[in-house]
């Protein structure tokens, strides 16, 4: 009798404090070019009393970026994801992992 391993999706969230919306979109699009990777943006959660009176370009409209991929591609895919995030890390600042993958 053969056992079939079910595909498990690994999903986690990262954020970069001062990253603008357009760069978040670029990172998400770049990551989606990796086979088997899905991404999405999670809006920032800010209360109305915390909204500054003038628009501040240094404040991101994105709370975090979620990344999801199959665990069967774990090592190669994770390496590609890490390389892409490192590229943006060098230009815009460090990524913070909010919800680490469960592997």
C-alpha positions in Angstrom: 0.0 0.0 0.0 1.4 3.4 -1.0 1.0 6.4 1.2 0.5 9.7 -0.5 2.1 12.7 1.2 -0.4 15.6 1.3 0.9 18.9 0.1 1.2 21.3 3.0 1.3 25.0 2.4 3.8 27.0 4.5 2.6 30.6 5.2 4.3 33.4 7.1 4.4 37.2 7.2 7.2 39.7 7.0 7.3 43.5 7.2 9.8 46.3 6.7 8.9 49.3 8.8 9.5 52.2 6.3 8.8 50.4 3.0 6.3 52.3 0.8 3.3 50.6 -0.8 4.8 50.6 -4.3 7.9 48.7 -3.1 5.8 46.2 -1.2 3.9 45.6 -4.5 7.2 45.1 -6.3 8.4 42.6 -3.7 5.2 40.7 -3.9 5.3 40.5 -7.7 9.0 39.5 -7.6 8.2 36.7 -5.1 5.3 35.4 -7.3 7.8 34.8 -10.1 9.1 31.9 -8.0 7.3 28.7 -8.9 4.7 27.7 -6.3 4.9 31.0 -4.3 1.8 33.1 -3.6 1.9 36.4 -1.8 -0.4 39.2 -0.7 -0.4 42.4 1.2 -2.1 43.0 4.5 -3.1 46.6 5.2 -1.8 48.4 8.2 -4.1 48.6 11.1 -4.1 52.1 12.5 -6.8 53.8 14.6 -8.3 57.1 13.4 -6.7 59.0 16.3 -3.2 57.8 15.2 -3.6 59.2 11.6 -1.1 62.1 11.2 -2.6 65.4 10.0 -0.4 65.4 6.8 0.4 62.4 4.6 3.8 61.0 5.5 5.6 59.0 2.8 7.8 57.3 5.3 4.8 55.6 6.9 3.8 52.5 5.0 0.2 51.8 4.1 1.0 48.1 4.3 1.1 46.2 7.6 2.9 43.1 6.3 3.4 40.8 3.3 2.3 37.2 3.5 4.2 34.5 1.7 2.9 31.0 1.0 4.5 28.0 -0.7 4.3 24.2 -0.8 6.5 22.4 1.6 7.6 20.0 -1.1 9.7 22.8 -2.6 10.8 23.9 0.8 14.6 24.3 0.6 15.0 25.5 -3.0 12.0 27.8 -2.8 12.9 29.1 0.6 16.4 29.9 -0.6 14.9 31.9 -3.6 12.5 33.7 -1.3 15.4 34.6 1.1 17.5 35.9 -1.8 14.7 38.2 -3.0 14.1 39.5 0.5 17.8 40.0 1.0 17.9 42.1 -2.2 15.3 44.5 -0.8 16.8 44.3 2.7 20.0 45.8 1.3 18.1 48.7 -0.3 15.3 49.5 2.2 16.1 48.0 5.6 15.6 44.8 7.6 12.6 42.5 7.3 10.9 41.5 10.5 9.2 38.0 10.5 5.8 38.4 12.2 4.4 34.9 11.8 7.3 32.4 11.2 6.7 29.3 9.0 5.9 26.1 10.7 8.4 23.7 9.0 
